[in-house]
Amino acid sequence: MYSDRINSLPPYLFATIDAAKAKMLAKGVDVIDLGVGDPDQPTPAHIVESMCDAVRDPKTHRYPSYTGMISFREAAAKWCKETKGIDIDAASETLIMIGSKEGVAHIPLAFVNPGDVVLIPDPGYPVYKIGTQFAGGIPYIMPLLEENNFLPDLDAIPKDILVKAKLMFLNYPNNPTGATADLKFFEKVVEFARENDIVVVHDNAYCEMVYDEYQAPSFLEVDGAMDVGFELYSLSKTYNMTGWRIAFAVGNKDMINAVGKVKSNIDSGAFDAIQRAGITALTSSQQCVADMNDIYTQRRDALLKGLKSIGIDVKPPKATFYVWVHVPEGYDSMGFSKLLLEEAGIVATPGVGFGDYGEGYIRFALTQSVERINEAVGRMEKLKI
Ligand SMILES: *Cc1c(COP(=O)(O)O)cnc(C)c1O
């Protein structure tokens, strides 16, 4: 009865973990969830207030525009200028998305014919690969190796792949490794994309979730980047708005227009009230972002200190709310996450869920208080690994 594309899907990892977690909760275990990357803090009050006003206005109740309200897109372009220093034309170089996951899933439909190759980072956000396969594309895995600072080795991609490659996904600051990329790397990407005629999609979901003076660049800062690709920005992680579903794309206008064509045949845009709240998020004081980053910094430091005390030494990530850790000797990533859940009541995500090159690692998300993180570390200590 079902399509090949459904039948060939692996089980969605987070659903599997949710089921295992539910089993532990049913047993009465006090589970500490450091698994899924979903901010635990509420959406800042001024954004919620703005939504309440907007939803009371009947003008927001009708079908939205496909591309997004021009006022939202102007706010997005201004935000890009202020935070990244890039010049974006709101009318032609921006497009609203119903969360960047929706964008990622539909983007291959605009560029990929059946049999075309898409370059996918591994470990990586699973939707890059699934979206590619749904469009009939063939994923080519770019391993992100620790010895390369979790950047793909573009020179290692074989010629016969490059001939067939249409699209490349990148994501820095990176989920799940927490790695960052500098402008020198992006310059290389632009040159590579131009030489091989590849569209670059840079998923910048974590660009504002940064520590200690680090500032995450935009791919579009590089000369020529606007010719070869576009970038995705999400309000989800930056403003604790994962449930609201709002993100936007900026960059090459023809590419963005192509994605818009796909989307206008699938969805009917993002709720105008949410867009108005999005404008508030993007144009108000960014103090709420700095405050969240202070909280994540304390949590990161608590987790790193705790891990160190049990013999796991980790380099502090400069960005994202993830800590990417080698599993101890004698375990694979599934085995170790199972041990943590069953013996310590801790949910962490097995690296292999992000691809084969995630094997040997586990991902902790900093989505619990310092107290709960310390409690988790105490429980790990008792495991005597
Ligand atoms: C969380 C996440 C997203 C999803 O963002 P939404 O805008 O909520 O869909 C996209 N990309 C990466 C890498 C993520 O980790």
Ligand as a Chemical Component Dictionary entry (heavy atoms), coordinates in Angstrom:
data_LIG
# 
_chem_comp.id                   LIG 
_chem_comp.type                 NON-POLYMER 
_chem_comp.pdbx_formal_charge   0 
_chem_comp.three_letter_code    LIG 
# 
loop_
_chem_comp_atom.comp_id 
_chem_comp_atom.atom_id 
_chem_comp_atom.alt_atom_id 
_chem_comp_atom.type_symbol 
_chem_comp_atom.charge 
_chem_comp_atom.model_Cartn_x 
_chem_comp_atom.model_Cartn_y 
_chem_comp_atom.model_Cartn_z 
_chem_comp_atom.pdbx_ordinal 
LIG C1 C1 C 0 16.833 22.798 14.897 1  
LIG C2 C2 C 0 17.417 22.808 13.538 2  
LIG C3 C3 C 0 16.700 23.284 12.465 3  
LIG C4 C4 C 0 15.204 23.449 12.568 4  
LIG O1 O1 O 0 14.796 24.646 12.679 5  
LIG P1 P1 P 0 13.257 25.028 12.475 6  
LIG O2 O2 O 0 13.380 26.382 11.948 7  
LIG O3 O3 O 0 12.643 24.908 13.829 8  
LIG O4 O4 O 0 12.624 24.069 11.515 9  
LIG C5 C5 C 0 17.297 23.408 11.222 10 
LIG N1 N1 N 0 18.565 23.027 11.059 11 
LIG C6 C6 C 0 19.281 22.526 12.060 12 
LIG C7 C7 C 0 20.672 22.107 11.809 13 
LIG C8 C8 C 0 18.727 22.380 13.323 14 
LIG O5 O5 O 0 19.422 21.829 14.298 15 
# 
loop_
_chem_comp_bond.comp_id 
_chem_comp_bond.atom_id_1 
_chem_comp_bond.atom_id_2 
_chem_comp_bond.value_order 
_chem_comp_bond.pdbx_ordinal 
LIG C1 C2 SING 1  
LIG C2 C3 SING 2  
LIG C2 C8 DOUB 3  
LIG C3 C4 SING 4  
LIG C3 C5 DOUB 5  
LIG C4 O1 SING 6  
LIG O1 P1 SING 7  
LIG P1 O2 DOUB 8  
LIG P1 O3 SING 9  
LIG P1 O4 SING 10 
LIG C5 N1 SING 11 
LIG N1 C6 DOUB 12 
LIG C6 C7 SING 13 
LIG C6 C8 SING 14 
LIG C8 O5 SING 15 
# 
